[in-house]
Amino acid sequence: MHIKHIMVKNFRCFEHLEFDLNPDINIFVGNNGSGKSAVLDAIAFFFLMMKLPD
């Protein structure tokens, strides 16, 4: 499974964030407190909230 696109609304420091991902590799770079971990936490939260098929 590949994540192609991310859209985050009202999560931690993001009011709205939307971007496409490269299918090969993605690197998040930024200053401290810029939201790098928040992006990863949003992805993790999404997968934790998904209902697994029976």
PyMOL commands that set and color helices and strands:
alter all, ss='L'
color gray80, all
select helices_A, chain A and resi 36-49
alter helices_A, ss='H'
color red, helices_A
select strands_A, chain A and resi 5-11+14-20
alter strands_A, ss='S'
color yellow, strands_A
deselect
rebuild
show_as cartoon
